[in-house]
Structures are given as structure tokens and as C-alpha cells.
Amino acid sequence: MEEERSTRAAGEPAAEPGPAPELKRKNEDGVQDPEDPESTGTGDGGNGISSLEQPLLKRSATLTASHLALVGAKVSHIESLDYEIIENDLFKHDWRSRSNVEVLQYIFLKWAMAFLVGLLTGVIASLINLAIENITGLKMLRMVTLVRERRYWAGFLYFAGVNLGLTFVAAALCVVFAPTAAGPGIPEIKAYLNGVDTPNMFGAPQLIVKIVGSIGAVSSGMDLGKEGPLVHIGACLANLLSQGGEGRWRLRWRWLRFFNNDRDRRDLITCGASSGVCAAFRAPVGGVLFALEEVATWWRSALLWRTFFSTATVVVVLRGFIEVCRNGRCGMFGEGGLILFDVSGVTVRYHAGDLLPVTLVGVLGGLFGALYNHVLHQVLRLYNLINARGRLAKLALALAVSVLTSAGLYLLPFAVPCTPCSAAGAAAASCPTVGKSGNFKQFNCPDGFYNDLASLLHATNTDATRNIFSTGTAGEFRLDSLLIFFAIYCVLGLLTFGIAVPSGLFLPIILMGSAYGRIAALVLARFVRIDHGLYAVLGAAALMSGSMRMTVSLCVIFLELTNNLLLLPITMFVLLIAKTVGDAFNPSIYEIILDLKGLPFLEPKPETWMKDIAVGELAAAKPRAVTLQVVERVSTVVEVLRSTPHNGFPVLDRPRPGVSELHGLVLRSHLMAVLRKRWFLPERRRTEEWEAREKFSSTGLAEKAGSVDELQLSPEELDMYIDLHPFTNTTPYTVVETMSVAKAVVLFRTCALRHMLIIPKFQGLEISPIVGILTRQDLRAHNILGAFPLLANKRKVH
């Protein structure tokens, strides 16, 4: 067995895994990436796998992994989070000693935090809406005035110049101050709630840049939305509130100690994500279901109630802003400032003949969604290569996309003929629309005519969606205009997502889907009995389901958007078809982005071939486990911390000579806390319960570990001892070495673990009580396939 074991030193770099090949093995400072910071390294504690069971499959030397990933637009070193409850003696004492008043205070504070998250998210979302509506409105008014005066070049230069300036502000903020604020932030939030610590993702710089950057990016007319950024903003608010801020401005209030752990922070960030979706779509139930279906890995009933409380607070705030700003009291912001496409006045009746065109819309949604995901994946890989060239390359890419967008939005309406207002039917009374939001933009047309393509392109994304969703307007949009609109938004959507600005995918996909829904209604006019505006709604829902692979939350969001419960059956039908078709081709867009960024996200369903390999075989493909004794010499602890970057160490006890037992698991942060406070013993002995409680508490131990190199210990202190039993989690999750990897993956993900200890099937005097330790990187499919190449053949067979 020893010949098969790895001889690689703990600090030796690992090989590059399959995903994200464009990520280098060095970080931005040129420092080589350390070895797995959570797995076990070489040492004298464990023997990797019991000699009673030989490995069944031929494998490579070691099970290796990369800990570099793209967080936002920045290459970062990532680790995992401690969601597991650390049941050591200090935690048990603190929990037992809490009075009823403290328990009630803790419960009250969790609800108060959920309320504040909803309140602040609603206020910020309303201010973002106000800014976008007014900036875009003023820009469009001046541009249209120049066009009406036939100063076409002046109109284009003004339009492109303003858009370029807004894009420059958004991109410069992201590139210089907060690279992790670029993009939507939803993949990183999914990874965080899955147990991946995405660094520098939820701080104050990210929050400020996300707010200002999303205003600039959306106002610049680029094909992106503010929905993803609002989800990220809600998560940032939740994180900052739970921690009392960050850095030197962080508040150290006593009551905030309850939230000084990863578990409560995770719950509050879940509330923030659902609040962001609610603020974007004014859909409180849809926001809760989005968090449940798409971003959250771990869920319980108490969290359900708190997320709903947060989203309810958001809705109240949004409604208050609408009432305050009604009748133009907030400039151009008012009833049109929020996404709500009310089609409740339309009576929906279904006929047998509607089944074929509706099915076609669902199938096209799945096909277009899968194709969009595939092409976007290739574009993002190309953009990663461009962005890797540095800040100027990121900025230049964003500005180039802005110029291309401005040229398309400004010039394309000139390519379509003007439409007489008489074609608008019953809605012709408001035709043409000049100087305000509406369906019939006059743009370059004479009186009595309107430009249907300008009505879609020369508006905010929300107004464009409202126009294309409008009911009773079957003849409003020409087929050639819709085809141009669909094509330009497909191209711009693919080119825009991935540049260094805050951006969201929701509205671009909604606009593309609504366009092809209207196109389908026009092409199949003689088979269509449902209103063309409702076909636009179905097309948007189908394309979103085909790309994002969501069903329940999307269904409820679209019901809350349209305010028409009669659409429920047909919307469910379209969503199910689109998701089924899309799943046949590739994963969802967020799964593709997670894989591309290299974030170690654990999927809910393990690979089928994982049933053919045991966890003991994974442990044999890793270096031996580094273990500590219950009472350990200070010099040994310091040497282990300096020589290995691991975050968890099995602790062994020797109750009698020749017998070794697993006492539990101690975290690196707890060892650092002991060293910082110099809680040392002059002789090797077990301490009494009260001794550790004099200097430590479970909440104090939750602080993140510093660097061991910062410690200055004398030779006398290094020769002393540390009693680890008060700090050791005596109830870590353990599995038998014969357990299948498939079962271990389910257990690891369901229980939100960071470490999983493997124990031998048989106990004995000469058998180590610990076989090895697994982390999330060890359970990822491509890492396992790298160590066990023959499993790839079984993967193809399955």
C-alpha cells in the first residue's frame, strides 16, 4: 500500500483541473497556489486506507485540486465555510448557560436583521430605479430632439457619447475599486450558500460599486438588467448588517456576537438574495421561491418565514415609493419605474387549437435557451483571455461593447419604415408618443406615424418589456421589426454579459423571449386565439426556463408580474417543456458560469459512476492525514500550522498504552486563538472545564484565523503544552471507508460540511482510528476522474 501512496510534500502545487483552463496556477501577484487548504497532508497520524482492503481501480499518484477561481472578474484563492456546528466543550457550555432572555434576544435580532435587509434593499432598489429612469429619460429626450431637427450625426454623437461616459464610470469603478462587483453576482452567491467562501464578494466596496455601477451600466442602454445586481446588493447588505460593517469601521456591539458565525450569515444572505429578486420584479413570493429553487443549498421552515418577511418588507417600501412619486413628482420616475406588466384585463380562454402553437413556443424556448447558453459559454471563455491582459483591456472591452450597442440602437430604427397610427387599432389615441414613455415612439417619422422598432430600442429595458407585453396590440409591431429586435438583442446580450460592469441576465432574456413569442404569434396568426401580448409573456417564460432551467419560481414571478392567474396552466405547460428540452443539451447558464469560474459547487445529484468507488479509495489517493494528540506540544502545533495550510486536523487520544482513539476534529482558527492568547501548560495534563472558559468563549473562537508567522513565541513557550480537548469538536461527521462516494456526496452537501472524516471498517490495536479526511474538492467529479482515469470509461457507459 505504501508504494501507491503519494510522496508529494504538503506545499507542492497541485495539477490544474479540467474546468476553467484559462485560469493560471499563479495568482495576480505571481504567488504559486498552495496545496488543498482543507485536506490533510503528510504526517504520522493516519495510514490512508486499511490494509484489509486493496483499491479496486488503477489510479494516478494523488487526488489533486485547484483553489483558484474567478470571483466576479478577479482571480481569487478560495476556501470553504464552517456551516457545521462545532460541538466542543466551550460551545456546549455557552449554549447551556444562555438565559431565556438571551435566547429571545437572539430570535428577535434575527427577525430584526431580516426586516432591515428588506427595508434597505427596497430603498436602494427604488433609488436605483429613480436614477435609471431619469438619466435614461433625459438622454432619450435630447437625442430625439436632435433627430427631429434632422441633426442625425449630432444625435448619434450625443447618444453614443453619453452612453460611453456612463459605461466608463461603471467599468472604471469595477476595474479599479471592486473587480468582484462585475457581473450579476448570482453564481458567487450560489457558491457561497453551497459552502464556498467567495472572498471580497459582500463588502462595502462591492455594495457601493454595485449600486453606482448598475445605474451607469443600465442607463447606458447596454443589453443588461439590474436584477442580478439587486440580488448581489441584497446579499451585501445582509453580510454587512450581520457583521456590523467591515474593517476598521466594523461595529463591535455585544449583541452582534450572535451572528459571528458562518451559519447565521448564510441565512441572512439568503434573505438578502430573495429580497433582491423581489425588488427587481416586485414579486415577494417569487423572490422566496427563487432563493429556494436556485441559490440556496440548505433550507428549513424558519428560514422560509424570515425570507418571506424580508420580501414583504421590500414590497411595502416599493409601493410607498410609487405612491410618493406618482404623477411625476420624482421626475420621470413613477408608475413606470418598476417592472409590473399588468395584463389582468385580458380574458384568457383556451382552445384545443392553442395547444400546438403553445407547445412550439415551449420547444423553441428550450432550443434557443440551450443554444444561448452554449454560445455565451464560448464568449465568456474568450472574454476571460481578454480580461487576463489587465485593467486597460477590461476597460477597453467594456467601452467597445458600449460603442457597438449605441450604434445598433441608434441606427437600426432608420432601417424600418414608419407605421401609420391607424395600424395601432384601439390604442391609436396615444399615437404617436413624443417625449414620454409609450408604445408609439415617433422618432424620425412624420405626424400620424410611429417607428415600432424605436419603441423597443429607444427605451429602458423595463419600458421595452412593457411595450412588447402590451395586450390588444396585435398589429402594432411589424414582423421585420421584431426579427431585427430579436437578432440585435441576441447579439448584444452575448457580447455584453462578461464585461467588467454590473450586469444581469434576466431582462435581456425576457426581451429576447418576448420578441420570439410575438414572432411566433404573427407567423402562426391563423392558429392563434390568445392575445399576442400574452404570447410574448409565454415566450419570455420559455426562454428563461430554457436558459436558467427554473420552473416553480419563474412561474410565480411571471404570475406576479402579469397579475393574471388565468395564465397559470399555460405558463406551467410552457416552462416544463422548455426546461425538458434545454436539459437534453447542456446545464443551466448559472451552472455553466460556476464551472467556468472554477467555483467548487457541489451538485445535488452525484454522478452515477460514483457508486462504483468507495471513500477509502479516495483517501488512499491523498497524502496521509496530519493528526494531533489531545495534549500536544506547542512546538508541534506551530510546526503543523506552518508546514500545512489545512483548516481541520483530526485529534487522537491514547486512553491507555497501545490504544489510539479518535477524539474529534480541531479547526485551524481555534488553534490560532489558543496560540494568540498563549494558553499554555507547563506540563502534559488534561485541564478542568473551568480553565478554558476563563479565557475563551464559543463566539470568540468564531473569529477568522490569522497567520502563524505573525506569532513570536519564546523557546520556553514552544516547549510547553496545549490541551486541545476543550476546543475539539467531539462529534464530527464520520463515514466508514466502504461507503460509496455517491452517498458521501449527498451527505456532505445535505449537512453543509467542510470536513468528512473516514474511519476504518474494522478496529484493532494496529489499525489507525482515522483513515483520512475528505473535503469538497475531493468529492468533485473532475478531481476524482483525474486520480482514477478508468472511471471515465464507466462515465461514458452510464
RAVENBEL-V949288 format. One line per field, one symbol per residue. phi: phi as a letter, one per 20 degrees, with the letter a starting at -180 (. if undefined). A space follows every 50 residues. Layout:
phi->???
//
This chain:
phi->.ffeefdfffeffeffffflfffefdefeneffffgfceedfrdeddmbf ffcefecfbefcedbdddbedmccfcedcddeeffeeeffffffffefff ffffffffffffffffffffffffffffggffffffffffffffffffem effffffffffffffffffffffffedbgfefnenfgffgfffeodeefl dcefffffffffffffffffnffbcefggfffffffgfffffdmobmfef fdffffffdebfffffffffffffffffffdlcfffffffffeddeedbb fffgfffffffffgffffffffffefmmfdmeeafefdfbdfcffeeecd cfffffffffffffffffffffffffgffffffffffffpffffffffff fffffffffeefgfedffdfffffmfeffedeecmbfrecffleeffncb dffffeeebfgfffffffefemcfdfdfffffffffffffffffeefofe bfbcegfgfffffffffffffffdgfeedegfffffffffffffffeemd cfffgffffffelcfffggffgffffffffffffdafffffffgfffnff eeffdffffffeceffffffedfffedcegdcfgffffffffecefdbcf ddccfbgndcceeqcdefffffffffeleddfcfbeeeffffffdccfff fffffeeffffddfgfffeecceeffdefecffccffefffgffffffff eledcceddffddafedffcerbdcfffdeffffffecgfffffffff
//
